[in-house]
Amino acid sequence: MKHWIFVVVLSAFAANSSASSEPQNNCGSLGNAFGPFDYLDPNPLKTRLAAVEGAHFTRDVEFLIRGVTSTKPGHDLDYILRAFPNHHRALVSIGNYQLSTGRVPPDGARYSAECYFERAMRFKPQDSSVRLIYGQYLAKKGDYKGAMQRYLEAYAMNPKSPETAYAIGLLYFKTEDYAKSLSYAKKAYGSGYPLPGLRKKLEAKGLWNQDSKME
């Protein structure tokens, strides 16, 4: 009987400490007092997500106007991204926050923007949107090589995404690889991407043929 009780207690301890025993790196353990939870999970996590967003992800926080728990939004973004590491909109916000302030980590946040992206990828490696958003952040930062790496990873996971195809095509245009830009533009528009920006850029270069077959 004593042996059985010991096994139960040991099993419970192992379950509760699995997150805290995760190997540490420079971006910290994913273990958290609340979560971590998957941003893409259906109910019942939507209830938890709604509670966290209601308390910490106001419009002012998302658009970096002011925080809820402090004057600056870093504390609230940090809370959200520790509870939901792959929270797509919060990842966009933390990237923009670091770019706009130039501070690493941004005020109120415990990690750099790069760390929050790394944590999101570590938490949900197959969430292609995390890699797309990371690529967009790196492209804004001017790291085109790093951005392309993340874009292509996202595309390999979800080749039907017109958003990712468009991002790749736009970056190839910026780096003057027009043949590849055109190829991915056709994929994006062939899948219904609505914004005309890349097509207009290619038209200005005389590269877009409206009658060409969509790939």
PADREN-710986 format. One record per atom (N, C-alpha, C, CB): residue in one letter; residue number from 1; x, y, z. Coordinates in steps of 0.2 Angstrom, whole numbers, padded with zeros to 4 digits. Glycine has a CB too. Layout:
residues N
residuo,num,east,north,up
A,NUM,X,Y,Z;
...
end
This chain:
residues 215
residuo,num,east,north,up
M,1,0004,-0006,0000;
M,1,0000,0000,0000;
M,1,0004,0006,0000;
M,1,-0005,0000,0006;
K,2,0009,0006,0004;
K,2,0014,0012,0004;
K,2,0018,0013,-0002;
K,2,0019,0011,0010;
H,3,0019,0007,-0005;
H,3,0023,0008,-0012;
H,3,0018,0011,-0017;
H,3,0025,0001,-0014;
W,4,0012,0009,-0017;
W,4,0007,0012,-0022;
W,4,0006,0019,-0021;
W,4,0000,0008,-0021;
I,5,0006,0021,-0015;
I,5,0005,0029,-0013;
I,5,0011,0032,-0016;
I,5,0004,0030,-0006;
F,6,0017,0030,-0015;
F,6,0023,0033,-0017;
F,6,0023,0034,-0025;
F,6,0029,0029,-0015;
V,7,0021,0028,-0028;
V,7,0021,0029,-0035;
V,7,0016,0034,-0038;
V,7,0019,0022,-0038;
V,8,0010,0035,-0035;
V,8,0005,0040,-0037;
V,8,0008,0047,-0036;
V,8,-0001,0039,-0033;
V,9,0011,0048,-0030;
V,9,0014,0054,-0028;
V,9,0019,0056,-0033;
V,9,0016,0055,-0021;
L,10,0024,0051,-0034;
L,10,0029,0052,-0039;
L,10,0027,0054,-0046;
L,10,0034,0046,-0039;
S,11,0021,0051,-0048;
S,11,0019,0052,-0055;
S,11,0016,0059,-0055;
S,11,0013,0047,-0057;
A,12,0012,0061,-0050;
A,12,0009,0068,-0050;
A,12,0015,0073,-0050;
A,12,0005,0068,-0043;
F,13,0020,0072,-0046;
F,13,0025,0077,-0046;
F,13,0029,0077,-0053;
F,13,0031,0075,-0041;
A,14,0029,0072,-0056;
A,14,0032,0072,-0063;
A,14,0028,0076,-0068;
A,14,0034,0065,-0065;
A,15,0021,0075,-0067;
A,15,0017,0078,-0072;
A,15,0017,0086,-0071;
A,15,0010,0076,-0071;
N,16,0017,0088,-0064;
N,16,0017,0095,-0063;
N,16,0023,0098,-0064;
N,16,0015,0096,-0055;
S,17,0029,0095,-0064;
S,17,0035,0098,-0065;
S,17,0038,0097,-0072;
S,17,0040,0095,-0060;
S,18,0034,0094,-0076;
S,18,0037,0093,-0083;
S,18,0039,0100,-0087;
S,18,0032,0089,-0087;
A,19,0035,0105,-0086;
A,19,0036,0111,-0089;
A,19,0042,0115,-0086;
A,19,0031,0116,-0089;
S,20,0043,0114,-0079;
S,20,0048,0118,-0075;
S,20,0055,0114,-0076;
S,20,0046,0118,-0068;
S,21,0054,0107,-0078;
S,21,0061,0104,-0079;
S,21,0063,0104,-0086;
S,21,0060,0097,-0077;
E,22,0060,0108,-0090;
E,22,0062,0109,-0097;
E,22,0069,0112,-0097;
E,22,0057,0113,-0101;
P,23,0073,0110,-0102;
P,23,0080,0113,-0102;
P,23,0079,0120,-0104;
P,23,0084,0109,-0108;
Q,24,0083,0124,-0100;
Q,24,0083,0131,-0101;
Q,24,0088,0133,-0107;
Q,24,0086,0135,-0094;
N,25,0086,0139,-0110;
N,25,0091,0142,-0115;
N,25,0090,0149,-0113;
N,25,0089,0140,-0122;
N,26,0093,0153,-0118;
N,26,0093,0161,-0116;
N,26,0087,0164,-0117;
N,26,0098,0164,-0122;
C,27,0082,0160,-0120;
C,27,0075,0163,-0120;
C,27,0070,0160,-0115;
C,27,0072,0162,-0127;
G,28,0073,0156,-0110;
G,28,0069,0154,-0104;
G,28,0065,0148,-0106;
G,28,0065,0160,-0102;
S,29,0063,0145,-0100;
S,29,0058,0139,-0100;
S,29,0051,0141,-0102;
S,29,0058,0136,-0094;
L,30,0048,0137,-0105;
L,30,0041,0138,-0107;
L,30,0036,0137,-0101;
L,30,0038,0134,-0113;
G,31,0039,0134,-0096;
G,31,0035,0133,-0090;
G,31,0032,0140,-0087;
G,31,0039,0130,-0084;
N,32,0025,0140,-0085;
N,32,0022,0146,-0083;
N,32,0017,0145,-0078;
N,32,0019,0150,-0089;
A,33,0015,0149,-0073;
A,33,0010,0148,-0068;
A,33,0003,0147,-0072;
A,33,0010,0154,-0063;
F,34,0002,0151,-0077;
F,34,-0004,0150,-0081;
F,34,-0002,0148,-0088;
F,34,-0008,0157,-0081;
G,35,-0004,0142,-0090;
G,35,-0002,0140,-0096;
G,35,0005,0136,-0096;
G,35,-0002,0145,-0101;
P,36,0008,0136,-0102;
P,36,0006,0139,-0108;
P,36,0001,0135,-0112;
P,36,0012,0139,-0113;
F,37,-0003,0139,-0116;
F,37,-0009,0136,-0119;
F,37,-0008,0138,-0127;
F,37,-0015,0139,-0117;
D,38,-0011,0134,-0131;
D,38,-0010,0135,-0138;
D,38,-0015,0140,-0141;
D,38,-0011,0128,-0142;
Y,39,-0013,0145,-0144;
Y,39,-0017,0150,-0146;
Y,39,-0023,0148,-0151;
Y,39,-0013,0156,-0150;
L,40,-0021,0142,-0155;
L,40,-0025,0140,-0160;
L,40,-0030,0134,-0158;
L,40,-0021,0137,-0166;
D,41,-0030,0132,-0151;
D,41,-0034,0127,-0149;
D,41,-0041,0130,-0148;
D,41,-0032,0125,-0142;
P,42,-0046,0125,-0150;
P,42,-0053,0127,-0149;
P,42,-0055,0127,-0142;
P,42,-0057,0122,-0153;
N,43,-0062,0127,-0141;
N,43,-0064,0127,-0134;
N,43,-0062,0121,-0131;
N,43,-0072,0127,-0134;
P,44,-0060,0121,-0124;
P,44,-0062,0126,-0119;
P,44,-0057,0132,-0118;
P,44,-0064,0123,-0113;
L,45,-0052,0132,-0122;
L,45,-0046,0136,-0121;
L,45,-0049,0143,-0123;
L,45,-0040,0135,-0125;
K,46,-0054,0144,-0127;
K,46,-0056,0151,-0129;
K,46,-0058,0155,-0123;
K,46,-0062,0150,-0134;
T,47,-0061,0151,-0118;
T,47,-0063,0155,-0112;
T,47,-0057,0158,-0109;
T,47,-0066,0150,-0107;
R,48,-0051,0154,-0108;
R,48,-0045,0157,-0105;
R,48,-0042,0162,-0110;
R,48,-0040,0151,-0104;
L,49,-0042,0161,-0116;
L,49,-0040,0166,-0121;
L,49,-0044,0173,-0120;
L,49,-0040,0164,-0128;
A,50,-0050,0172,-0120;
A,50,-0054,0178,-0119;
A,50,-0053,0182,-0112;
A,50,-0062,0177,-0119;
A,51,-0052,0178,-0107;
A,51,-0050,0181,-0101;
A,51,-0043,0185,-0101;
A,51,-0050,0176,-0095;
V,52,-0038,0182,-0104;
V,52,-0032,0185,-0104;
V,52,-0032,0191,-0109;
V,52,-0027,0180,-0107;
E,53,-0035,0190,-0115;
E,53,-0036,0196,-0119;
E,53,-0040,0202,-0116;
E,53,-0039,0194,-0126;
G,54,-0045,0200,-0113;
G,54,-0049,0205,-0109;
G,54,-0045,0209,-0104;
G,54,-0055,0202,-0106;
A,55,-0041,0206,-0101;
A,55,-0037,0209,-0095;
A,55,-0030,0212,-0098;
A,55,-0035,0204,-0090;
H,56,-0027,0210,-0103;
H,56,-0021,0212,-0105;
H,56,-0020,0214,-0113;
H,56,-0016,0206,-0104;
F,57,-0025,0212,-0117;
F,57,-0024,0214,-0124;
F,57,-0029,0218,-0127;
F,57,-0024,0207,-0128;
T,58,-0029,0224,-0124;
T,58,-0034,0229,-0126;
T,58,-0031,0232,-0133;
T,58,-0035,0235,-0121;
R,59,-0036,0236,-0136;
R,59,-0033,0239,-0142;
R,59,-0027,0244,-0141;
R,59,-0039,0243,-0145;
D,60,-0027,0247,-0135;
D,60,-0021,0251,-0134;
D,60,-0015,0247,-0133;
D,60,-0022,0255,-0127;
V,61,-0015,0241,-0130;
V,61,-0009,0237,-0130;
V,61,-0007,0234,-0137;
V,61,-0011,0231,-0125;
E,62,-0012,0232,-0140;
E,62,-0011,0229,-0147;
E,62,-0007,0234,-0151;
E,62,-0017,0226,-0150;
F,63,-0009,0240,-0151;
F,63,-0007,0246,-0155;
F,63,-0002,0250,-0152;
F,63,-0012,0250,-0158;
L,64,0001,0248,-0146;
L,64,0007,0250,-0143;
L,64,0005,0258,-0140;
L,64,0013,0250,-0147;
I,65,-0001,0259,-0139;
I,65,-0003,0266,-0136;
I,65,-0001,0267,-0129;
I,65,-0010,0268,-0137;
R,66,-0003,0262,-0125;
R,66,-0002,0262,-0118;
R,66,-0003,0255,-0115;
R,66,-0006,0267,-0114;
G,67,-0001,0253,-0109;
G,67,-0002,0247,-0106;
G,67,-0008,0247,-0102;
G,67,0004,0245,-0102;
V,68,-0010,0241,-0099;
V,68,-0015,0240,-0094;
V,68,-0012,0240,-0087;
V,68,-0020,0234,-0096;
T,69,-0007,0236,-0086;
T,69,-0005,0235,-0080;
T,69,0001,0240,-0078;
T,69,-0002,0228,-0079;
S,70,0003,0243,-0083;
S,70,0008,0249,-0082;
S,70,0007,0254,-0088;
S,70,0016,0246,-0082;
T,71,0011,0259,-0088;
T,71,0010,0264,-0093;
T,71,0012,0262,-0100;
T,71,0014,0270,-0091;
K,72,0017,0257,-0100;
K,72,0019,0254,-0107;
K,72,0017,0247,-0108;
K,72,0027,0255,-0107;
P,73,0016,0245,-0114;
P,73,0013,0239,-0115;
P,73,0017,0233,-0115;
P,73,0010,0239,-0122;
G,74,0023,0233,-0113;
G,74,0028,0228,-0113;
G,74,0026,0222,-0108;
G,74,0034,0230,-0111;
H,75,0023,0225,-0102;
H,75,0021,0220,-0097;
H,75,0016,0216,-0099;
H,75,0020,0224,-0090;
D,76,0011,0219,-0102;
D,76,0005,0215,-0104;
D,76,0006,0210,-0110;
D,76,-0001,0220,-0106;
L,77,0010,0213,-0115;
L,77,0012,0208,-0120;
L,77,0016,0202,-0117;
L,77,0017,0212,-0125;
D,78,0021,0203,-0113;
D,78,0024,0198,-0110;
D,78,0020,0193,-0106;
D,78,0029,0201,-0104;
Y,79,0015,0195,-0103;
Y,79,0010,0191,-0099;
Y,79,0006,0186,-0105;
Y,79,0005,0195,-0095;
I,80,0004,0190,-0110;
I,80,0000,0186,-0115;
I,80,0005,0181,-0118;
I,80,-0002,0191,-0120;
L,81,0011,0183,-0120;
L,81,0015,0178,-0124;
L,81,0019,0173,-0119;
L,81,0021,0182,-0127;
R,82,0018,0173,-0113;
R,82,0020,0168,-0108;
R,82,0014,0163,-0107;
R,82,0022,0170,-0102;
A,83,0008,0166,-0107;
A,83,0002,0162,-0107;
A,83,0000,0158,-0113;
A,83,-0004,0166,-0104;
F,84,0001,0162,-0119;
F,84,0000,0159,-0125;
F,84,0006,0161,-0130;
F,84,-0007,0162,-0128;
P,85,0011,0157,-0130;
P,85,0017,0159,-0133;
P,85,0016,0160,-0141;
P,85,0022,0153,-0132;
N,86,0011,0156,-0144;
N,86,0010,0157,-0151;
N,86,0004,0162,-0153;
N,86,0009,0151,-0154;
H,87,0003,0167,-0148;
H,87,-0003,0172,-0149;
H,87,0000,0176,-0155;
H,87,-0004,0176,-0143;
H,88,-0004,0175,-0161;
H,88,-0001,0178,-0167;
H,88,-0001,0186,-0167;
H,88,-0006,0176,-0173;
R,89,-0007,0189,-0165;
R,89,-0007,0196,-0164;
R,89,-0002,0199,-0159;
R,89,-0014,0198,-0163;
A,90,-0001,0196,-0154;
A,90,0003,0198,-0149;
A,90,0010,0198,-0151;
A,90,0003,0194,-0142;
L,91,0012,0193,-0155;
L,91,0019,0192,-0158;
L,91,0020,0198,-0163;
L,91,0019,0186,-0162;
V,92,0015,0200,-0167;
V,92,0015,0206,-0171;
V,92,0017,0212,-0167;
V,92,0009,0207,-0176;
S,93,0013,0213,-0162;
S,93,0014,0219,-0157;
S,93,0021,0219,-0154;
S,93,0009,0219,-0152;
I,94,0023,0213,-0152;
I,94,0030,0214,-0148;
I,94,0035,0215,-0153;
I,94,0031,0207,-0145;
G,95,0035,0212,-0159;
G,95,0040,0214,-0165;
G,95,0039,0221,-0166;
G,95,0038,0210,-0171;
N,96,0034,0224,-0167;
N,96,0033,0231,-0169;
N,96,0035,0236,-0163;
N,96,0026,0233,-0170;
Y,97,0034,0233,-0157;
Y,97,0036,0237,-0151;
Y,97,0044,0238,-0151;
Y,97,0034,0234,-0144;
Q,98,0047,0232,-0152;
Q,98,0055,0232,-0152;
Q,98,0057,0237,-0157;
Q,98,0058,0225,-0152;
L,99,0054,0236,-0163;
L,99,0057,0240,-0169;
L,99,0055,0248,-0168;
L,99,0053,0238,-0175;
S,100,0050,0249,-0165;
S,100,0048,0256,-0164;
S,100,0052,0260,-0158;
S,100,0041,0257,-0162;
T,101,0054,0256,-0153;
T,101,0058,0259,-0148;
T,101,0065,0258,-0148;
T,101,0056,0256,-0141;
G,102,0067,0253,-0152;
G,102,0075,0251,-0153;
G,102,0078,0248,-0146;
G,102,0078,0257,-0154;
R,103,0073,0247,-0141;
R,103,0076,0244,-0135;
R,103,0075,0236,-0135;
R,103,0072,0247,-0129;
V,104,0081,0233,-0133;
V,104,0081,0226,-0133;
V,104,0083,0223,-0126;
V,104,0086,0223,-0138;
P,105,0078,0220,-0122;
P,105,0071,0219,-0124;
P,105,0067,0226,-0123;
P,105,0068,0214,-0119;
P,106,0061,0226,-0126;
P,106,0057,0232,-0125;
P,106,0055,0233,-0118;
P,106,0051,0231,-0130;
D,107,0054,0239,-0116;
D,107,0052,0241,-0109;
D,107,0046,0237,-0107;
D,107,0050,0249,-0109;
G,108,0047,0234,-0101;
G,108,0042,0230,-0098;
G,108,0042,0223,-0100;
G,108,0035,0233,-0100;
A,109,0045,0221,-0105;
A,109,0046,0214,-0108;
A,109,0052,0211,-0105;
A,109,0046,0214,-0115;
R,110,0051,0204,-0103;
R,110,0057,0201,-0100;
R,110,0062,0198,-0106;
R,110,0055,0195,-0096;
Y,111,0059,0197,-0112;
Y,111,0063,0194,-0117;
Y,111,0064,0199,-0123;
Y,111,0061,0188,-0119;
S,112,0068,0198,-0128;
S,112,0068,0201,-0134;
S,112,0063,0199,-0138;
S,112,0075,0201,-0138;
A,113,0061,0203,-0144;
A,113,0056,0200,-0149;
A,113,0058,0194,-0152;
A,113,0055,0205,-0154;
E,114,0065,0193,-0153;
E,114,0067,0187,-0156;
E,114,0066,0181,-0151;
E,114,0075,0187,-0158;
C,115,0067,0182,-0145;
C,115,0065,0177,-0140;
C,115,0058,0175,-0140;
C,115,0068,0179,-0133;
Y,116,0054,0179,-0140;
Y,116,0047,0178,-0140;
Y,116,0045,0173,-0146;
Y,116,0042,0184,-0140;
F,117,0048,0175,-0152;
F,117,0047,0171,-0158;
F,117,0050,0164,-0157;
F,117,0050,0174,-0164;
E,118,0056,0164,-0154;
E,118,0059,0157,-0153;
E,118,0055,0153,-0149;
E,118,0066,0158,-0150;
R,119,0052,0156,-0143;
R,119,0048,0152,-0139;
R,119,0042,0150,-0142;
R,119,0046,0157,-0133;
A,120,0039,0154,-0146;
A,120,0033,0152,-0150;
A,120,0034,0146,-0155;
A,120,0030,0158,-0154;
M,121,0040,0146,-0158;
M,121,0042,0140,-0162;
M,121,0043,0134,-0158;
M,121,0048,0142,-0167;
R,122,0046,0135,-0153;
R,122,0048,0129,-0148;
R,122,0042,0126,-0146;
R,122,0053,0132,-0143;
F,123,0037,0131,-0144;
F,123,0031,0128,-0141;
F,123,0026,0125,-0146;
F,123,0027,0134,-0138;
K,124,0025,0127,-0152;
K,124,0021,0125,-0157;
K,124,0025,0125,-0164;
K,124,0015,0128,-0158;
P,125,0030,0120,-0165;
P,125,0034,0120,-0171;
P,125,0031,0120,-0178;
P,125,0039,0114,-0171;
Q,126,0024,0117,-0178;
Q,126,0021,0117,-0184;
Q,126,0016,0122,-0185;
Q,126,0017,0110,-0184;
D,127,0016,0128,-0181;
D,127,0012,0133,-0182;
D,127,0015,0138,-0188;
D,127,0010,0137,-0176;
S,128,0013,0137,-0194;
S,128,0016,0141,-0199;
S,128,0015,0148,-0199;
S,128,0013,0138,-0206;
S,129,0010,0150,-0196;
S,129,0009,0158,-0195;
S,129,0014,0161,-0191;
S,129,0002,0159,-0192;
V,130,0017,0157,-0186;
V,130,0022,0160,-0182;
V,130,0028,0162,-0186;
V,130,0024,0155,-0176;
R,131,0030,0157,-0190;
R,131,0036,0158,-0194;
R,131,0034,0164,-0200;
R,131,0038,0152,-0198;
L,132,0028,0164,-0202;
L,132,0027,0170,-0207;
L,132,0027,0177,-0203;
L,132,0020,0169,-0210;
I,133,0025,0177,-0197;
I,133,0025,0183,-0193;
I,133,0032,0185,-0192;
I,133,0021,0183,-0187;
Y,134,0036,0180,-0190;
Y,134,0043,0181,-0188;
Y,134,0047,0184,-0194;
Y,134,0046,0174,-0186;
G,135,0045,0181,-0200;
G,135,0048,0183,-0206;
G,135,0047,0190,-0208;
G,135,0046,0179,-0212;
Q,136,0040,0192,-0207;
Q,136,0038,0199,-0208;
Q,136,0042,0204,-0203;
Q,136,0031,0200,-0207;
Y,137,0043,0202,-0197;
Y,137,0047,0206,-0192;
Y,137,0054,0207,-0195;
Y,137,0047,0203,-0185;
L,138,0057,0201,-0197;
L,138,0064,0201,-0199;
L,138,0065,0206,-0205;
L,138,0067,0194,-0200;
A,139,0060,0205,-0210;
A,139,0060,0209,-0216;
A,139,0060,0217,-0214;
A,139,0054,0207,-0221;
K,140,0055,0218,-0209;
K,140,0055,0225,-0207;
K,140,0062,0228,-0204;
K,140,0049,0226,-0202;
K,141,0065,0223,-0201;
K,141,0071,0224,-0198;
K,141,0077,0225,-0203;
K,141,0073,0219,-0193;
G,142,0076,0223,-0209;
G,142,0081,0223,-0214;
G,142,0085,0216,-0215;
G,142,0086,0228,-0213;
D,143,0083,0211,-0211;
D,143,0087,0205,-0211;
D,143,0083,0201,-0216;
D,143,0087,0201,-0204;
Y,144,0084,0202,-0223;
Y,144,0081,0198,-0228;
Y,144,0082,0191,-0229;
Y,144,0082,0202,-0235;
K,145,0089,0189,-0227;
K,145,0091,0182,-0227;
K,145,0087,0178,-0222;
K,145,0098,0181,-0226;
G,146,0087,0181,-0216;
G,146,0083,0178,-0210;
G,146,0075,0178,-0212;
G,146,0084,0181,-0204;
A,147,0073,0183,-0215;
A,147,0066,0183,-0216;
A,147,0064,0178,-0221;
A,147,0064,0190,-0219;
M,148,0068,0177,-0227;
M,148,0067,0172,-0232;
M,148,0067,0165,-0229;
M,148,0072,0173,-0238;
Q,149,0071,0164,-0224;
Q,149,0072,0157,-0221;
Q,149,0065,0156,-0218;
Q,149,0078,0157,-0216;
R,150,0063,0160,-0214;
R,150,0056,0159,-0210;
R,150,0050,0159,-0215;
R,150,0055,0165,-0205;
Y,151,0050,0163,-0220;
Y,151,0045,0162,-0225;
Y,151,0045,0155,-0229;
Y,151,0046,0168,-0231;
L,152,0051,0153,-0231;
L,152,0051,0147,-0234;
L,152,0049,0141,-0229;
L,152,0058,0145,-0237;
E,153,0051,0141,-0223;
E,153,0049,0136,-0218;
E,153,0041,0136,-0218;
E,153,0052,0138,-0211;
A,154,0038,0142,-0217;
A,154,0031,0143,-0217;
A,154,0027,0140,-0223;
A,154,0029,0150,-0216;
Y,155,0030,0142,-0229;
Y,155,0027,0139,-0235;
Y,155,0028,0132,-0236;
Y,155,0031,0142,-0241;
A,156,0033,0129,-0233;
A,156,0034,0121,-0233;
A,156,0029,0118,-0229;
A,156,0041,0119,-0231;
M,157,0027,0121,-0223;
M,157,0022,0119,-0219;
M,157,0015,0120,-0222;
M,157,0022,0122,-0212;
N,158,0014,0125,-0225;
N,158,0007,0127,-0228;
N,158,0008,0130,-0235;
N,158,0003,0132,-0223;
P,159,0009,0126,-0240;
P,159,0010,0128,-0247;
P,159,0004,0131,-0250;
P,159,0013,0123,-0251;
K,160,-0002,0131,-0247;
K,160,-0008,0133,-0250;
K,160,-0010,0140,-0247;
K,160,-0014,0129,-0248;
S,161,-0005,0143,-0243;
S,161,-0006,0150,-0240;
S,161,-0005,0155,-0245;
S,161,-0002,0150,-0233;
P,162,-0010,0159,-0247;
P,162,-0008,0165,-0252;
P,162,-0004,0170,-0248;
P,162,-0015,0167,-0254;
E,163,-0005,0171,-0242;
E,163,-0002,0176,-0238;
E,163,0006,0175,-0238;
E,163,-0004,0177,-0231;
T,164,0008,0168,-0237;
T,164,0015,0167,-0237;
T,164,0018,0167,-0244;
T,164,0016,0160,-0234;
A,165,0014,0165,-0249;
A,165,0017,0166,-0256;
A,165,0018,0173,-0257;
A,165,0012,0162,-0261;
Y,166,0013,0177,-0255;
Y,166,0014,0184,-0257;
Y,166,0020,0187,-0253;
Y,166,0007,0188,-0254;
A,167,0021,0185,-0247;
A,167,0027,0188,-0243;
A,167,0033,0186,-0246;
A,167,0026,0185,-0236;
I,168,0033,0180,-0249;
I,168,0039,0177,-0252;
I,168,0040,0181,-0259;
I,168,0039,0170,-0254;
G,169,0035,0182,-0262;
G,169,0036,0186,-0269;
G,169,0038,0193,-0268;
G,169,0029,0186,-0272;
L,170,0035,0196,-0263;
L,170,0037,0203,-0261;
L,170,0044,0204,-0259;
L,170,0033,0206,-0256;
L,171,0047,0199,-0255;
L,171,0054,0199,-0253;
L,171,0058,0198,-0259;
L,171,0055,0194,-0247;
Y,172,0057,0193,-0263;
Y,172,0061,0192,-0269;
Y,172,0061,0198,-0273;
Y,172,0058,0186,-0273;
F,173,0055,0202,-0274;
F,173,0055,0208,-0278;
F,173,0060,0213,-0275;
F,173,0048,0211,-0278;
K,174,0060,0214,-0268;
K,174,0065,0218,-0265;
K,174,0072,0217,-0266;
K,174,0063,0218,-0257;
T,175,0073,0210,-0266;
T,175,0080,0208,-0267;
T,175,0082,0207,-0275;
T,175,0082,0201,-0264;
E,176,0077,0209,-0279;
E,176,0078,0210,-0286;
E,176,0079,0203,-0290;
E,176,0084,0214,-0288;
D,177,0076,0198,-0287;
D,177,0075,0191,-0290;
D,177,0068,0191,-0293;
D,177,0077,0185,-0285;
Y,178,0068,0194,-0299;
Y,178,0061,0195,-0301;
Y,178,0058,0189,-0304;
Y,178,0061,0200,-0307;
A,179,0061,0184,-0306;
A,179,0059,0178,-0309;
A,179,0055,0174,-0303;
A,179,0064,0174,-0312;
K,180,0058,0174,-0298;
K,180,0055,0170,-0292;
K,180,0050,0175,-0289;
K,180,0061,0169,-0287;
S,181,0050,0181,-0289;
S,181,0045,0185,-0287;
S,181,0039,0184,-0291;
S,181,0047,0193,-0287;
L,182,0039,0184,-0297;
L,182,0034,0183,-0302;
L,182,0030,0176,-0301;
L,182,0036,0183,-0309;
S,183,0035,0171,-0300;
S,183,0032,0164,-0298;
S,183,0028,0164,-0292;
S,183,0038,0159,-0298;
Y,184,0030,0167,-0287;
Y,184,0026,0167,-0280;
Y,184,0020,0172,-0281;
Y,184,0031,0169,-0275;
A,185,0021,0177,-0285;
A,185,0015,0182,-0285;
A,185,0010,0178,-0289;
A,185,0017,0188,-0289;
K,186,0011,0174,-0294;
K,186,0006,0170,-0297;
K,186,0003,0165,-0292;
K,186,0009,0166,-0303;
K,187,0007,0162,-0288;
K,187,0004,0157,-0283;
K,187,-0001,0161,-0279;
K,187,0010,0154,-0279;
A,188,0001,0167,-0276;
A,188,-0003,0171,-0272;
A,188,-0009,0173,-0275;
A,188,0001,0177,-0269;
Y,189,-0009,0176,-0280;
Y,189,-0015,0178,-0284;
Y,189,-0019,0173,-0286;
Y,189,-0013,0183,-0289;
G,190,-0016,0167,-0288;
G,190,-0020,0161,-0290;
G,190,-0024,0158,-0285;
G,190,-0015,0156,-0293;
S,191,-0022,0159,-0279;
S,191,-0025,0157,-0273;
S,191,-0030,0162,-0269;
S,191,-0020,0154,-0267;
G,192,-0031,0168,-0273;
G,192,-0035,0173,-0271;
G,192,-0033,0178,-0266;
G,192,-0041,0169,-0267;
Y,193,-0026,0179,-0266;
Y,193,-0024,0185,-0262;
Y,193,-0027,0192,-0265;
Y,193,-0016,0185,-0262;
P,194,-0029,0196,-0261;
P,194,-0033,0202,-0263;
P,194,-0029,0208,-0264;
P,194,-0038,0203,-0258;
L,195,-0024,0209,-0261;
L,195,-0020,0216,-0262;
L,195,-0016,0216,-0268;
L,195,-0016,0217,-0255;
P,196,-0016,0221,-0272;
P,196,-0013,0222,-0278;
P,196,-0006,0224,-0278;
P,196,-0017,0226,-0283;
G,197,-0003,0225,-0272;
G,197,0003,0229,-0272;
G,197,0009,0225,-0276;
G,197,0005,0229,-0265;
L,198,0010,0219,-0275;
L,198,0015,0215,-0278;
L,198,0014,0215,-0286;
L,198,0016,0208,-0276;
R,199,0008,0214,-0288;
R,199,0006,0214,-0295;
R,199,0008,0220,-0298;
R,199,-0001,0212,-0296;
K,200,0006,0226,-0295;
K,200,0008,0233,-0298;
K,200,0015,0234,-0298;
K,200,0005,0238,-0293;
K,201,0019,0231,-0293;
K,201,0026,0232,-0294;
K,201,0029,0228,-0300;
K,201,0030,0229,-0287;
L,202,0026,0222,-0301;
L,202,0029,0218,-0307;
L,202,0026,0221,-0313;
L,202,0026,0211,-0306;
E,203,0020,0224,-0313;
E,203,0018,0227,-0319;
E,203,0023,0233,-0321;
E,203,0011,0230,-0318;
A,204,0025,0237,-0316;
A,204,0029,0243,-0317;
A,204,0036,0241,-0320;
A,204,0030,0247,-0311;
K,205,0038,0235,-0319;
K,205,0044,0232,-0322;
K,205,0043,0229,-0328;
K,205,0047,0227,-0317;
G,206,0036,0228,-0331;
G,206,0035,0225,-0337;
G,206,0035,0218,-0337;
G,206,0039,0228,-0342;
L,207,0034,0215,-0330;
L,207,0035,0208,-0329;
L,207,0028,0204,-0329;
L,207,0039,0206,-0323;
W,208,0023,0208,-0327;
W,208,0017,0204,-0326;
W,208,0013,0204,-0333;
W,208,0013,0208,-0321;
N,209,0011,0198,-0334;
N,209,0006,0196,-0340;
N,209,0000,0194,-0337;
N,209,0010,0191,-0345;
Q,210,-0005,0198,-0338;
Q,210,-0012,0196,-0336;
Q,210,-0015,0190,-0339;
Q,210,-0017,0202,-0337;
D,211,-0012,0188,-0345;
D,211,-0015,0182,-0348;
D,211,-0011,0176,-0346;
D,211,-0015,0183,-0355;
S,212,-0005,0177,-0342;
S,212,-0001,0171,-0341;
S,212,-0005,0166,-0336;
S,212,0005,0173,-0337;
K,213,-0003,0160,-0337;
K,213,-0007,0155,-0333;
K,213,-0005,0155,-0325;
K,213,-0005,0148,-0335;
M,214,-0010,0155,-0321;
M,214,-0008,0155,-0314;
M,214,-0005,0149,-0312;
M,214,-0014,0157,-0310;
E,215,0000,0149,-0307;
E,215,0003,0142,-0305;
E,215,-0001,0140,-0299;
E,215,0010,0143,-0304;
end
